[in-house]
Amino acid sequence: MATDGPPDLERYRSYLRLIARLHVPAALRGKLDPSDVVQDALVKALQHLDQLRGRTEAELAAWLRQILATTLANLARDWGRGKRDAGREVPLEQRVHDSSARLEAVLAADQTSPSLAASRNEGLLRLAAAVEALPDAQREAVTLYHLQQWPLDRVAEHMGRTPAAVAGLIKRGLKQIRTALADESNTGENR
């Protein structure tokens, strides 16, 4: 992470939007747009940049995830006043952390050096951008199946499609993600 100026928070927009998309409560999906939630979180991050204590890209990403989790929790609280069932709650911060860990697992890499950690973080941002670029149905199927870890039958029921149709969406989505990541890698090598 460069220390000669403020960090480029815009690089994290797709990554944060993907995480927000996973954690906007189903009852609020028609009312809260993940892009708006991320915008709020990035504005808060800019307002509180002096509180950033991290020096690495991974620490910056963790700090931004924390701000996003707080933003999501505040929005859910504001929209759901009086409708909470404390017995069914899983702390939102923990769910954001867990989904981020699943996203990172897609790019599993050994972090034995700072350069590998930086490379992994960059890959994570590229992966999030590739998932965000998928057509809506593919993005939803890939996200629910791989990041939310729903069984195929549950994804199919949720999407109102057959398991075979959802499997096709996931397969095409993963192929498109791999192609996008490979194209970006090849473009980066040719620079």
N, C-alpha and C positions, 0 to 999 in steps of 0.2 A: 504494500500500500504506500503510495507516495506521501511523503510528510511535508512537502513544500506547498501545500494548499489544501483546501477542503476536499474530502473524498468525493468521487463521482457516484453519487447515490442513484443516478438515473440508470446505471448499469444493472441495478438490482430490481428494477421495476417488474420485469417478466417473472423473475424468481419469486418476488413477494406476491405478485398477482396469482401465481399458481398456488401458493400456500393459502392465500386468502380464499381462493375459489374452493379449496378443500374444507375451509372452516366457517364459511358463512352458513349459519344454521338454515336448514331446508325451509323452515317456515318464513325466513326472511329473504330468500333468494330473489323473489320478485320485487323486493323493496330496497335491497342493498346490492349495489353492483361492486364486484371485487375490485374493479379499477378505481372506483371512488374511495373504497376502503384503503387501498394502497396509496392513493394520492394524499389522503389524510395522514397516513403513517409517515410518508416522506416529508410532508410539511412539518409534522412534529419533530422528525429527525433533524431537519434543518434548523428548527427553532432551538433545539437542545444539543446542537453539535458540540458544544463545550463540555457535555457530559460523556462524550465518547472517550473511553479509556483504552480501547484496543489499538494495537499498532499493526495488526495483520488484516488481510482480507477476510479471513475466517472470523476474526473477532468483530469486524465491521458487520459481516452477515449475521452473526449471532445478536449483535446489538439491534440491528434492523428487525430481526425476527421478534425480539422482545417488544419493540415498539409496536409492531404489527399485532402481536398477541394482545397487548394492552388495548390497542385501538379496537380490535374485534370484540374483546370482552366488554368494553365500555358500550359499544354499539348494541351488542346482544342484550346487555343489562338494560339499556335505555328502551329498546324495543320490547323487551319481555318482562317489564315490571309486573309483578304479581302473578306471573305464569311459570315460575321456576319450580322444579322438582329436584331439590337438593340431593335426593337419593340416587338420581340418575346422572348427576353431573360428573364429568371428568374435567379437571382443570384445563382450560383452553390453552394455557401456556404449555402444558405437557403435550396436548394434542398437536400443537404447532411444532414443537420440538420433534415429536415422533414422526410426523409426516415429512419434516425436513430430513430426518435421518433416513427414511425410506427413499426419498429422492436421492440422497447422497449414496445410498446403497446401490442404486442403479449405476453409479459411476465408481463403484468400489475400487479404491486404490490405496496402496500402502503409503502412509504419510511419514516416511522416515526422514524427509528433508524439507526445509522450507520451500524449495522449488517444486517439489511434488505436491505439497499442500496448496501452493499458489495455483499450480496446474489443475488440481482437483477443483478448487473454487471456481476457476475460469470455466472448466467443463460443466460444473453445476449451473452456472449462469447460462451457458449455451444450451444445455439440456432444457432448462426452464423456458427459454425463448422458443426452442423447437416444439415443445409441448403446447405452448400458447399459440403457435402458428397453425396448429392442426385445425381442420374443420370441427365445428362444435360437437357433432356426434362422436367423432373419433377421440377428441380431447376428453369428453366426458367418460367414454368407455375406458380409455387408457388410465385416466385419473382414478376412477372408481376401482378398477381392477388392480392396478399396480401400486398406487399410492395410498388408497383407502383400504386396500386388501380385501375387497368384497369378493365373495365367490361369484363365478360367472353367472349362475342362475339368478342371484340377487341383482346383479347389474342388468341382466336381461329384463327381469321383472320391472325394475325401476325405470328402464328406458322404454318399456313397452315393445320390446323386440324379442325375437327368439334367441336362445343361447348361440346358435350357429351364426346369426347375423351379428351379434355382439362380438363373437370370436373373430369374425371377419373385420369388424371395425378396429379391434385391438391390433390384429395382424397388420392391417394397412397403416394404422397410426404408428406402430413401432417401426415399420419399414420407412415411413416418411421421416420419422425422427432420426433414424440411422443415416438416411440419405442426407438430411440437412446437416447433421454433425460431420459426416464425411466430407460434404461439399465445403463446409466452413474450414475444416482441417486442411483440405487441399488448397483452398484459397489462401489461408494463413501461411502455408509452406511456400507458396509462390511469391510472397511479398519480398 
